[in-house]
Amino acid sequence: MATAKEKELDKGQLAFRAEARLLQELGERLVAQPEVALVELIKNSYDADATECRVAFSADQKALCVCDDGHGMTKEEFESRWMTIATSKKAIDRTSRKYQRDLTGQKGIGRFAVRFLGTSLQVISVAEDAKRGCLTKLVADFDWQKIDENDSLVDTEVPYRLFKAGPDDKEGTTLRISGLRRGGEFASGPSFRSGVLKIVSPISGLDRGRFKRAKSRADRDPGFRVALPGEDDSSTINVAEYVLENAWARLAIDLKNNALEYKVSFSQEDFEYQLQLDYPSAIAAGLHADIRFFPRRAGLFADKGVDGRTAYTWVKENSGVVVVDRGFRVKPYGDVDDDWLSLDRDSARHVRDWRTSIAEVAFPMSTRQKAEPALNPMLNLPANHQLIGAVFVRSASVQAVSSIEDIIPSTDREGFLRTQGFEQLTEIIRGGIEFLAHIDKQRQLEEQERAAKQAAKQIKADFKAAIEFVQNVPTLSVAERSRLVKDYSTLSRRIEEVEEYDREARRKLEVMGSLGVVAGFLTHEASRIVTTVHDAVSLLTALSDTHQELQPHVEILTESYDALKAHLEYTKLFVDAAHSFKAVSFKCAPQVKRIAEKFGKFAHDHGVEIKIEISPDVQVPAMPITIYSGIILNLYTNALKAVIAAETPSYVAEICFRAWTAANQHVIEVLDTGVGIPENLASRIWDPLFTTTSRLNNPLGSGMGLGLSLVKQLVEQVRGKIALVEAPAPYSTCFRVSFPLSEKK
């Protein structure tokens, strides 16, 4: 039998091979759009310490020239950098040679942008050559079609010539690209030029914070300019500066060393709203953002030197929050239809909850704020067309990255990889915009309150002036004068009463919001206590068989346990109702029967008769069951209190539930023969913390005045209505609740 060694036919080492078509593949796949390809070449000029990069097209649009005045490349630099695929040189040297600029190139593959743009390339580079002791001029020619035909990339040769530069040659690099793809028509439209400018020159006037382009200590960076075909519109710059300076509000965001800070300021105000948070992140270099807010508010651009229509047109054309990495804008963030912060989507869907955990923790909304559109700041969330801003970052190099979760550019130069750092970037910026919406809504409500107070003050002043005027009109009789003065005085006093009522109602609503939080906590804790009491009752019941003296105590404890359990279930229904949004349709009668049984024993022990006059086929429209149960249970317990409080010897203690379907509505009534509600108090029963049972002494307690106010909110939450209506004999009170059976068309 042959051994393994005898079967072996060959051994050795194999090397990777690559066809020359790899360059075509890289050019096609690493760059996605013409303007992105061109920007990659402009970035190379910036990294070469150029002060200007000029871009020009031939008259027939078939050739493109990119020329800069940077330090150029020697023959050795061209060979080691340009001719070496995916060189790590820029990953090692992260600042430019002369001006210490942050290098924008990261993978050594930006040169393949020329392969994307055209079929041939000529590189002309003039550089100071220390090895040769003179200024040299390198000329290299790339014919991409011939290169693609080679079987091996290693065997591919690019012809070059090296000259001693002449007296008219200046340092810099020129790229001449011919055979432009699609005949170069991509460059003929204004959108191409606009797209390049938006990437190369993000909106001036926005604060870059510590991400300003670096200045060296030895040579002050004179700046960098890109010259594109066509004339610049200087008026655009003037409009930009004017509009940004007159924004309604400004949001500044800064993340440094895991410390996150938000600052919001408003036009012509010195005061800043600040929020500081600890925010451990994977973004090593941190970030800085400057975002301006332009809502359609009266007088925003009035009397400020530029026509408002011109200003709003500029806002529309430049709107969005863009991302700027090492001085250059990253596509597609902030482009038209690029809703990377989900602002437009949430506005269109009228989302009412904060999206970020930052907002949920730092400035949470109350249940009332979520429920009422006039109070909900999320419904005030700025949309993309109302914002102009930029987020400045310094992404990590793929070769020299310290953490794979940092912000890392994607290979095609469009966007970032979906790392933890990018997710945190999105969360931080979105959280800042939510903070802006929170503060803006808060200021709007404060302004509305100030305006209301001023209006009331003015009305009272007008009444006072009217009284003085009436008293001095000689043609009025004494009786007429007295009557008018009395009427005006009464109106003025009623305005003061309304103001006091409004202040008291606001205070009570704030208390209700706090009580809602407390109720949720206490319900959770009480569940554990009820379980413990149940175990204690069971133990004492067993012991009472042999210790008869415990019997009376067991009965009292059992009754207390039943009452506590019922109260807990009652409270839990309301807490669950506030958080339940699953809508289903169900039969009315069985649900009402279950609710009535909650206090069935209590009603029986106190001689209260419960009637349920509901047909088995009555259907409740789709809504959360807990909401319906909470509404009926509250009306039921109120009726029990009222019935027990009535002390007339001959009267019949009775509670009745009625329900039916009529006129496309589900209607349910809760009636009782109790003490009734005085007519002068009927309009106040819906007020928070107002109670008519505090004067009653009964086993169910006096109540806090929360029930009917909460019931009304729950009813309206599911598009229903509740009213106190005239009760038919023999009943003294009737609450009627109605719900639509279908959505209004």
C-alpha positions in Angstrom: 0.0 0.0 0.0 1.4 3.4 -1.0 2.4 5.9 1.7 1.3 9.5 1.8 4.7 10.7 0.8 4.6 8.5 -2.3 1.3 10.0 -3.4 2.6 13.6 -3.2 3.3 15.1 -6.7 4.4 18.6 -5.8 5.0 21.1 -3.0 6.3 24.7 -2.6 5.0 28.3 -2.1 2.3 30.1 -4.2 2.0 33.9 -4.5 -1.2 35.9 -5.0 -1.7 37.0 -8.6 -3.9 39.8 -9.9 -5.1 40.6 -13.4 -4.6 44.1 -14.6 -8.4 44.4 -14.7 -8.2 44.7 -11.0 -7.5 48.4 -11.5 -10.8 48.7 -13.5 -12.7 46.9 -10.8 -11.3 49.2 -8.1 -12.0 52.3 -10.2 -15.6 51.1 -10.9 -16.4 50.0 -7.3 -14.5 52.3 -5.0 -16.0 55.4 -6.4 -19.8 55.7 -7.0 -20.4 59.1 -8.6 -18.5 61.6 -10.8 -18.5 64.4 -8.3 -17.2 62.0 -5.6 -14.4 60.9 -8.0 -13.4 64.5 -8.7 -13.4 65.4 -5.0 -11.0 62.5 -4.4 -8.5 64.2 -6.7 -9.1 67.6 -5.1 -8.4 66.0 -1.7 -5.0 64.8 -3.0 -4.3 68.5 -3.9 -5.3 69.6 -0.4 -3.0 66.9 1.1 -0.1 68.1 -1.0 -0.3 71.5 0.7 -1.8 73.2 -2.4 -3.4 76.6 -1.9 -5.4 76.3 -5.1 -6.8 73.4 -7.2 -8.1 74.4 -10.6 -10.6 72.2 -12.5 -11.2 72.7 -16.2 -12.9 70.8 -19.0 -12.1 70.9 -22.7 -14.4 72.7 -25.1 -15.8 69.4 -26.4 -16.3 68.1 -22.8 -14.1 65.0 -23.6 -11.1 65.9 -21.4 -10.7 67.1 -17.8 -7.7 68.8 -16.2 -7.1 69.0 -12.5 -4.1 71.2 -11.6 -2.7 72.3 -8.2 0.2 74.3 -6.8 1.2 71.8 -4.1 4.6 70.3 -3.5 4.3 67.7 -6.3 6.0 64.3 -6.4 9.5 63.2 -7.2 10.1 60.1 -9.2 10.7 58.1 -6.1 7.6 59.4 -4.4 5.5 58.7 -7.5 6.7 55.2 -7.5 6.3 54.5 -3.8 2.9 56.3 -3.4 1.0 56.6 -6.7 2.2 53.3 -8.2 1.7 51.4 -4.9 -1.9 50.2 -4.5 -3.4 50.8 -1.0 -0.2 52.4 0.4 -0.3 52.9 4.1 1.8 56.1 3.9 -1.1 58.4 4.8 -2.0 56.1 7.7 1.4 56.7 9.2 1.8 60.4 8.4 -1.5 61.9 9.4 -0.5 65.6 8.7 0.8 67.3 5.5 4.4 68.1 5.0 4.3 71.9 5.0 1.1 73.2 6.6 0.4 70.4 9.0 -3.1 69.8 7.6 -5.0 66.8 8.6 -4.7 64.4 5.7 -8.0 63.6 4.1 -6.9 60.5 2.1 -6.9 57.3 4.1 -6.6 54.2 2.0 -4.1 55.1 -0.7 -6.8 54.3 -3.3 -8.1 57.8 -4.2 -6.1 57.7 -7.5 -8.5 55.2 -8.8 -11.0 58.0 -9.2 -9.2 58.9 -12.4 -9.9 55.3 -13.6 -13.6 55.9 -12.9 -13.6 59.3 -14.8 -11.8 58.4 -18.1 -10.0 56.0 -20.2 -6.5 57.6 -20.1 -4.5 59.8 -17.8 -1.3 61.9 -18.0 0.3 62.8 -14.7 2.7 65.9 -14.7 4.3 66.6 -11.4 6.9 69.2 -10.6 8.7 68.8 -7.2 11.8 69.8 -5.4 14.1 66.7 -5.6 16.6 66.7 -2.8 18.3 63.6 -4.1 19.1 65.2 -7.5 19.5 68.7 -6.1 17.1 70.4 -8.5 13.5 70.9 -9.4 12.3 67.9 -11.4 9.4 67.4 -13.8 7.8 63.9 -14.0 5.5 62.9 -16.9 3.7 59.6 -16.8 1.0 58.2 -19.1 -1.7 55.7 -18.3 -3.7 54.0 -21.0 -6.3 52.1 -18.9 -7.5 50.0 -21.9 -4.1 48.6 -22.6 -3.4 48.1 -18.9 -6.7 46.1 -18.6 -5.5 43.8 -21.4 -2.5 42.5 -19.4 -2.7 39.2 -17.7 -0.9 40.2 -14.6 -1.0 43.4 -12.7 2.7 42.9 -11.7 3.8 42.8 -15.3 1.9 46.1 -16.1 4.3 48.9 -17.1 3.5 52.6 -17.2 5.9 54.7 -19.3 7.3 57.9 -17.7 9.8 60.6 -18.4 11.8 62.6 -15.9 13.1 66.1 -16.8 15.0 68.9 -15.1 12.3 71.5 -14.7 12.5 74.6 -16.8 12.4 78.2 -15.5 8.6 78.5 -16.2 7.7 75.2 -14.3 6.1 75.7 -10.9 5.7 73.1 -8.1 2.5 71.2 -8.3 0.7 68.3 -10.0 -1.5 68.3 -13.1 -3.8 65.4 -14.0 -5.1 65.3 -17.6 -7.9 62.8 -18.0 -9.2 62.1 -21.4 -11.8 59.8 -22.9 -14.3 60.9 -20.2 -17.0 58.5 -19.4 -20.3 59.2 -21.1 -18.5 61.8 -23.1 -18.2 64.0 -20.1 -21.8 65.0 -20.1 -21.9 64.5 -16.3 -20.0 67.8 -16.0 -22.3 69.9 -18.3 -25.1 70.5 -15.8 -25.1 72.9 -12.9 -25.9 70.1 -10.5 -22.4 68.6 -11.0 -20.7 71.8 -10.1 -23.0 72.4 -7.2 -22.4 68.8 -5.9 -18.6 69.3 -6.0 -18.8 72.7 -4.3 -21.0 71.3 -1.5 -18.5 68.6 -0.8 -15.3 70.7 -1.1 -16.6 73.9 0.5 -19.2 73.1 3.2 -21.2 76.2 4.2 -18.9 78.9 5.5 -20.1 80.7 8.5 -20.7 77.6 10.6 -18.5 77.2 13.6 -16.1 74.2 13.3 -15.0 74.3 16.9 -11.7 72.6 17.5 -12.0 71.0 14.0 -10.8 74.1 12.2 -8.2 73.3 9.6 -4.9 73.2 11.5 -2.2 75.9 11.2 1.5 75.0 11.5 3.7 76.9 13.9 6.3 77.5 11.2 4.2 78.4 8.2 0.7 79.9 8.5 -1.7 77.9 6.2 -2.9 80.4 3.6 -6.0 78.3 3.0 -7.3 76.2 0.2 -9.4 77.2 -2.8 -11.1 75.2 -5.5 -11.7 76.9 -8.9 -14.4 75.2 -10.9 -15.7 76.1 -14.4 -18.1 78.9 -14.3 -18.2 82.1 -12.3 -18.8 82.2 -8.5 -21.9 84.1 -7.4 -20.6 86.3 -4.7 -24.1 87.3 -3.7 -24.6 83.7 -2.5 -21.9 84.1 0.0 -23.5 87.4 1.2 -26.9 85.7 1.5 -25.3 82.8 3.4 -23.7 85.0 6.0 -26.8 87.0 6.4 -29.2 84.1 6.7 -27.0 82.1 9.2 -26.6 85.2 11.3 -30.3 85.6 11.6 -31.4 82.1 12.3 -34.3 81.7 14.8 -32.2 79.4 17.0 -28.7 77.9 17.1 -27.8 74.5 18.4 -24.1 73.8 19.3 -23.1 70.2 20.1 -19.7 69.2 21.5 -18.4 65.8 22.4 -14.9 65.6 23.9 -13.4 63.0 26.2 -16.8 61.4 26.7 -18.3 64.7 27.9 -21.3 65.7 25.8 -22.6 69.3 25.9 -25.6 70.9 24.1 -26.1 74.6 23.9 -29.2 76.3 22.4 -29.5 80.0 21.9 -32.1 82.2 20.2 -31.8 85.2 17.9 -31.0 88.5 19.6 -30.8 86.8 23.1 -27.7 86.4 25.2 -29.0 83.6 27.3 -28.0 80.0 26.5 -29.9 76.8 27.4 -27.3 74.2 28.3 -27.3 70.5 28.9 -24.2 68.5 30.0 -24.0 64.8 30.1 -21.5 62.0 30.6 -21.5 60.1 27.3 -18.8 57.3 26.9 -18.4 56.8 23.2 -16.3 55.0 20.6 -15.6 58.3 18.8 -12.0 58.8 19.7 -11.7 62.4 18.3 -15.1 63.5 19.5 -17.3 65.8 17.3 -18.5 69.3 17.0 -21.8 70.5 15.4 -23.3 73.9 14.5 -26.9 73.7 13.5 -29.2 76.6 12.7 -33.0 76.5 12.9 -35.3 78.3 10.5 -39.0 77.8 11.3 -41.6 79.9 9.5 -42.1 82.4 12.3 -43.4 85.9 11.8 -40.8 88.6 11.5 -37.7 86.2 11.3 -36.2 88.2 8.4 -38.2 91.4 8.7 -36.3 94.7 8.5 -32.9 93.0 8.4 -31.6 94.0 4.9 -32.5 91.1 2.7 -35.8 90.0 1.2 -37.4 87.2 3.2 -38.2 85.3 0.1 -34.6 85.3 -1.0 -33.5 84.2 2.5 -36.0 81.3 2.6 -35.1 80.2 -0.9 -31.5 80.0 0.1 -32.5 78.0 3.2 -34.4 75.6 1.1 -31.5 75.1 -1.4 -29.0 74.5 1.4 -31.0 72.8 4.0 -30.0 69.6 5.9 -27.5 68.6 8.5 -24.3 67.6 6.7 -21.3 65.7 8.0 -17.8 67.1 7.4 -14.9 64.7 7.8 -11.4 66.3 7.9 -12.7 69.4 6.2 -14.6 67.7 3.4 -18.3 66.9 3.3 -19.3 63.2 3.4 -22.0 62.1 1.0 -24.9 61.4 1.2 -25.4 62.9 4.7 -27.5 66.0 4.3 -28.2 65.6 0.6 -31.7 66.0 -0.8 -34.0 63.1 0.4 -31.2 61.9 2.8 -33.2 61.7 6.0 -30.3 60.2 8.0 -31.6 61.6 11.3 -35.2 60.4 10.6 -36.5 64.0 11.1 -38.9 64.1 8.0 -40.2 60.5 8.6 -41.1 61.2 12.2 -42.7 64.6 11.3 -44.8 63.0 8.6 -46.0 60.2 10.9 -46.7 62.6 13.8 -44.5 60.5 16.1 -45.1 61.6 19.8 -42.3 59.8 21.6 -38.6 60.8 21.8 -36.4 58.6 19.5 -33.2 58.9 21.6 -32.3 57.6 25.0 -30.6 60.9 25.6 -34.0 62.7 25.5 -35.8 60.0 27.5 -33.3 60.4 30.3 -32.4 64.1 30.3 -35.8 65.7 29.5 -38.5 63.1 29.5 -42.1 63.9 28.5 -45.0 63.4 30.9 -48.1 61.4 29.9 -50.0 64.6 29.5 -47.4 66.1 27.2 -47.5 63.0 25.0 -51.3 63.0 24.8 -51.9 66.7 24.1 -50.6 67.9 20.7 -50.4 71.5 21.9 -47.9 70.4 24.6 -45.9 67.7 22.8 -42.5 68.9 21.7 -42.0 66.0 19.4 -44.8 67.4 17.2 -42.6 70.5 17.2 -39.5 68.6 15.9 -37.6 70.5 13.2 -37.7 69.0 9.7 -34.7 68.8 7.4 -35.9 71.8 5.3 -35.9 74.0 8.5 -32.3 73.2 9.4 -28.9 74.2 8.1 -26.0 72.7 9.9 -22.8 70.7 9.8 -21.3 68.0 12.1 -17.5 68.1 12.1 -15.6 64.9 12.8 -12.2 63.3 12.3 -12.7 59.7 11.2 -10.3 56.9 12.0 -7.9 55.5 9.5 -8.6 52.0 8.5 -4.9 51.1 8.7 -4.2 53.0 11.9 -7.6 52.7 13.6 -7.5 52.3 17.3 -10.9 50.8 17.6 -13.0 49.0 14.9 -16.1 50.8 16.5 -14.8 54.3 15.8 -16.1 56.4 12.9 -14.7 54.8 9.7 -15.3 55.8 6.1 -16.8 53.3 3.8 -14.7 52.0 0.9 -16.7 53.8 -1.8 -16.2 57.1 -0.1 -19.9 57.5 0.5 -20.8 57.6 4.1 -19.4 55.7 7.1 -19.4 52.1 8.1 -22.3 51.2 10.5 -20.1 50.9 13.5 -21.0 51.7 17.1 -19.3 55.1 16.7 -21.6 56.0 13.7 -24.7 54.9 15.7 -23.5 57.1 18.6 -22.9 60.0 16.1 -26.5 59.7 14.9 -27.9 59.4 18.5 -25.9 62.5 19.6 -27.0 64.7 16.8 -30.6 63.6 16.9 -30.6 64.0 20.7 -29.4 67.6 20.2 -32.2 68.4 17.8 -34.7 66.9 20.2 -33.3 69.1 22.9 -33.8 72.1 20.6 -37.4 71.0 20.0 -37.9 70.7 23.8 -36.5 74.1 24.5 -38.4 75.7 21.6 -41.7 74.3 22.7 -41.1 75.4 26.3 -40.4 78.9 25.1 -43.6 78.9 22.9 -45.7 77.9 25.8 -44.1 80.5 28.0 -44.7 83.1 25.3 -48.4 82.1 25.0 -48.8 82.4 28.7 -47.2 85.8 28.7 -49.5 86.9 25.9 -52.6 85.6 27.7 -51.6 87.5 30.9 -50.9 90.6 28.9 -54.3 90.3 27.2 -56.1 89.8 30.5 -54.2 92.8 32.0 -55.2 94.9 29.0 -58.9 93.9 29.3 -58.9 94.8 33.0 -57.3 98.1 32.2 -60.0 98.7 29.5 -62.7 97.9 31.9 -61.3 100.3 34.5 -61.1 103.0 31.8 -64.6 102.2 30.8 -65.9 102.5 34.4 -64.1 105.9 34.7 -65.6 107.0 31.4 -69.1 105.9 32.4 -68.9 107.7 35.7 -68.1 111.0 33.9 -70.7 110.9 31.2 -73.2 113.6 32.1 -76.0 112.4 29.9 -76.4 109.1 31.8 -78.9 108.9 34.7 -77.7 107.8 38.1 -79.4 104.4 37.7 -77.9 103.8 34.2 -74.5 104.8 35.5 -74.7 102.5 38.5 -75.9 99.6 36.3 -73.0 100.0 33.8 -70.4 100.4 36.5 -71.7 97.2 38.2 -71.7 95.2 34.9 -68.1 96.3 34.1 -66.9 95.6 37.6 -68.5 92.1 37.5 -66.8 91.3 34.2 -63.5 92.5 35.6 -63.9 90.3 38.7 -64.8 87.3 36.6 -61.6 87.7 34.6 -59.7 87.6 37.8 -61.6 84.5 38.9 -60.8 82.8 35.5 -57.1 83.6 36.0 -57.1 82.2 39.4 -58.9 79.1 38.2 -56.4 78.7 35.4 -53.4 78.9 37.8 -55.0 76.4 40.1 -55.8 74.0 37.2 -52.2 74.2 36.0 -50.9 73.4 39.5 -53.3 70.4 39.8 -52.2 69.1 36.4 -48.6 69.2 37.5 -49.5 67.3 40.7 -51.4 64.8 38.6 -48.3 64.2 36.5 -46.3 63.5 39.6 -49.0 61.3 41.0 -49.0 59.2 37.8 -45.3 58.4 38.3 -45.9 57.6 41.9 -48.9 55.5 41.2 -46.9 53.3 38.8 -44.2 52.8 41.4 -46.7 52.1 44.3 -48.7 49.7 42.2 -45.6 47.6 41.5 -44.6 47.7 45.2 -48.1 47.0 46.5 -48.4 43.8 44.4 -45.6 42.4 46.5 -47.2 43.5 49.7 -50.6 42.0 48.8 -48.9 38.7 48.1 -47.2 38.8 51.5 -50.6 39.6 53.2 -52.2 36.7 51.4 -49.6 34.3 52.8 -50.1 35.7 56.3 -53.9 35.3 56.0 -53.5 31.7 54.9 -51.2 30.9 57.8 -53.5 32.6 60.4 -56.6 30.8 58.9 -54.9 27.5 59.4 -53.8 28.4 63.0 -57.3 29.6 63.9 -58.6 26.0 63.7 -56.7 25.2 66.8 -56.6 28.7 68.3 -60.2 29.9 68.3 -59.3 33.2 69.8 -57.7 34.1 66.4 -61.0 33.8 64.5 -62.2 37.5 64.9 -58.8 38.8 63.9 -58.7 36.5 60.9 -62.1 37.8 59.7 -60.9 41.4 60.0 -57.6 40.7 58.2 -59.4 38.8 55.4 -61.8 41.6 54.8 -58.9 44.1 54.8 -57.0 41.8 52.3 -60.0 41.7 50.0 -60.4 45.4 50.0 -56.6 46.0 49.5 -56.6 43.6 46.6 -59.6 45.2 45.0 -58.0 48.7 45.3 -54.8 47.4 43.8 -56.6 45.9 40.8 -58.5 49.2 40.4 -55.3 51.3 40.4 -53.5 48.8 38.2 -56.2 49.1 35.6 -55.6 52.9 35.3 -51.8 52.4 35.2 -52.1 49.7 32.5 -54.6 51.8 30.6 -52.1 54.7 30.4 -49.5 52.4 28.8 -51.7 50.0 26.7 -52.2 50.8 23.0 -53.3 47.4 21.6 -56.8 48.0 20.2 -59.3 45.1 19.9 -63.0 44.8 19.6 -64.9 42.8 22.2 -68.4 42.0 23.7 -69.7 44.5 26.2 -71.8 42.4 28.6 -69.1 39.9 29.7 -66.6 42.7 30.3 -69.0 44.8 32.4 -69.9 41.6 34.3 -66.3 41.0 35.2 -65.9 44.6 36.3 -69.0 44.4 38.5 -67.6 41.3 40.1 -64.5 43.3 41.2 -66.6 44.7 44.1 -69.4 42.2 43.9 -68.9 40.9 47.5 -68.6 44.5 48.8 -71.9 45.5 47.1 -73.7 42.4 48.4 -72.5 43.0 52.0 -73.8 46.5 51.9 -77.2 45.7 50.3 -76.5 47.2 46.9 -78.3 45.6 44.0 -76.3 45.5 40.7 -78.2 45.4 37.4 -76.7 44.8 34.0 -79.1 45.6 31.2 -76.9 44.9 28.2 -77.8 42.7 25.2 -75.3 39.9 24.5 -74.7 41.1 21.0 -73.6 44.7 21.9 -70.0 45.1 20.6 -67.4 47.6 21.9 -65.4 49.2 19.1 -61.7 48.5 18.8 -59.8 50.0 21.8 -57.4 48.8 24.5 -59.5 46.6 26.9 -57.7 48.1 29.9 -58.9 51.6 28.9 -62.5 50.5 28.7 -62.3 48.6 31.9 -60.7 51.5 33.7 -63.4 53.9 32.6 -66.3 51.6 33.7 -64.6 50.6 37.0 -64.1 54.2 38.1 -67.7 55.1 37.4 -68.8 51.9 39.2 -66.8 52.7 42.4 -68.0 56.3 42.4 -71.6 54.9 42.2 -70.9 52.6 45.1 -69.7 55.5 47.2 -72.7 57.6 46.4 -75.2 54.7 47.1 -73.7 53.8 50.5 -73.6 57.4 51.5 -77.4 57.8 51.0 -79.1 57.4 54.4 -82.8 57.6 53.5 -84.5 54.6 55.2 -87.0 53.8 52.5 -84.7 54.2 49.4 -83.5 51.2 47.3 -79.7 51.0 46.9 -79.2 50.2 43.2 -76.6 50.5 40.4 -77.4 49.8 36.8 -75.3 49.3 33.7 -76.9 49.9 30.3 -75.3 49.7 26.9 -76.5 49.8 23.3 -75.5 50.6 19.7 -77.2 53.6 17.9 -76.3 56.1 15.2 -72.9 54.5 14.6 -72.0 54.8 18.2 -71.5 52.4 21.2 -73.1 54.0 24.3 -72.8 52.8 27.9 -74.4 54.3 31.0 -73.7 53.9 34.7 -76.7 54.9 36.8 -77.1 54.9 40.6 -79.7 55.8 43.3 -77.1 57.5 45.5 -76.8 61.0 46.9 -76.5 62.6 43.5 -74.3 65.5 42.4 -75.5 69.1 43.3 -76.3 71.2 40.3 -73.9 73.9 41.3 -71.0 71.4 41.3 -71.8 69.6 38.1 -69.5 71.7 36.0 -66.5 71.2 38.3 -66.5 67.4 38.6 -64.0 67.0 35.6 -61.5 69.3 37.3 -58.3 67.6 38.5 -58.2 67.0 42.3 -61.8 68.2 42.7 -63.9 65.7 44.6 -67.5 65.6 45.8 -66.9 62.5 48.0 -64.5 64.1 50.6 -67.5 64.9 52.8 -68.8 61.3 52.6 -67.9 58.7 55.3 -68.0 55.2 53.8 -65.8 52.1 53.6 -64.6 52.8 50.1 -62.8 56.0 51.2 -63.3 59.6 50.2 -61.4 59.8 46.9 -58.8 62.3 45.8 -60.6 63.9 42.8 -58.4 62.1 40.3 -60.9 59.6 38.9 -63.3 61.6 36.7 -60.4 63.7 35.4 -58.5 60.6 34.4 -61.6 59.0 33.0 -62.3 62.0 30.8 -58.7 61.8 29.5 -59.0 58.1 28.8 -62.3 58.5 27.0 -61.0 61.3 24.8 -57.8 59.2 24.1 -60.0 56.7 22.2 -62.1 59.5 20.5 -65.0 59.1 22.9 -67.2 61.5 24.9 -68.4 61.4 28.5 -71.2 63.5 30.0 -73.3 63.7 33.2 -76.9 63.5 31.9 -80.3 63.7 33.5 -81.1 60.4 35.2 -84.4 58.6 34.7 -86.4 57.6 37.8 -85.6 56.1 40.3 -82.0 57.0 39.7 -80.3 60.2 40.9 -77.1 60.1 38.8 -76.3 59.0 35.2 -73.0 59.1 33.4 -73.1 58.4 29.7 -70.1 57.4 27.7 -70.1 57.1 23.9 -67.5 55.8 21.4 -67.6 56.0 17.6 -67.9 52.6 15.9 -65.7 53.6 12.9 -63.1 56.2 11.9 -64.5 59.4 10.4 -63.9 59.6 6.7 
